Amino acid sequence: MEVVTEISTPDRRVDIQLYNSTPNDIELVFKHFKSPGFKEFQVGEFHDMI
């Protein structure tokens, strides 16, 4: 999985959508965004009802 590297400062909200992800993928995103100073993370799971 490739994590976006252009986002480096926590001055704005960042929304990331993962499809078919694993808990390890989510942890990788958390680790990536903790280092520049992001402190609040929310995880939601949505199921398409089509």
N, C-alpha and C positions, 0 to 999 in steps of 0.2 A: 504494500500500500504506500502510495506517495502522499506525504503531508505537505500542505501548502507552506512554502517558506517565505513568501513575500510579506506575511503578516508578522510584524515583529514587536509592536507596542500595543498595550491593552487600552488604548484611548477610545475605542469604539467597540460596539457589540459585534461579535462574529457568530454567524450561523453556519454550521457544517452539517451536510446531509451525507450519511453513509448508507449504502444499499448492500444488503447481504453481508453485513459486518459481523465480526465476532467480538466478544469482550476484550480480547487482546488488541483489536483495532481501536476500540474506544480508549483503552488505557494508553495506547501510543499517542493518540491525539491529545489526551490530558497532559502527558509528559511534555509534548512539544510546546504546548501553550502555557505551561506553568513556568518554564524558564524565562520568558520575557516579562512575566509578572501578572498574567491572567490569574484571577483568584476564584471566580465563581463559575461553576459548570453545571449545566442542566442536561439531563439525558431524557429524551422522550422516544417512545416506540409507537409507530403508527402502522396500521394495517390497511391496505387498500381494500375497499369493499366492492370493487367492480366485479 
